[in-house]
Amino acid sequence: MSDPYDTVKGRTSILGPTIQFKGDLSADEDLIIRGRVEGSVKHSQRLTVGAGGRVLASVEAKLVIVEGTVEGDIRAESSVSVRDRAQVTGNIVAPSVTIQEGARFNGHVDMTGSAEGGVPVGEAASREHSPSNAA
């Protein structure tokens, strides 16, 4: 029997609902956050903030899916998806951004693909966007 963790692509880590993490979190595998994370999160693969997850951090990943709560800026190499029951307070920088109806989003969206363009990451968000005017 082969080890399912032989390659980084095959790995997914889960921070369960009772886990609370403070600090800088980084990895090269997919991550699902169902607990609470404070600090910074940097991943080279997919990052999912699950329905019960709460992230109080700046987030960087290849692809970000938010089903829970994120308070901090999100930067993704390929895309960010804010699902219908998610709450995001912070700026989003990614080439592709989806904010589903029902999501709560307060921040700015920069889809230019440039970290230097648009709203500076880290700057406090000043107006609330609905899904119809966020992208």
LINVENFEN-V620583 format. One line per field, one symbol per residue. burial: I if it has 16 or more other C-alpha atoms within 10 Angstrom, else O. A space follows every 10 residues. Layout:
burial->???
This chain:
burial->OOOOOOOOOO OIOOIOOOOO OOOOOOOIII IIIIIIIIOI IIIIIIIIII IOIIIIIIII IIIIIIIIII IIIIIIIIII IIIIOIIIII IIIIIIIOII OOIIIIIIII IOIOOOOOIO IOOIIOOOIO IOOIO
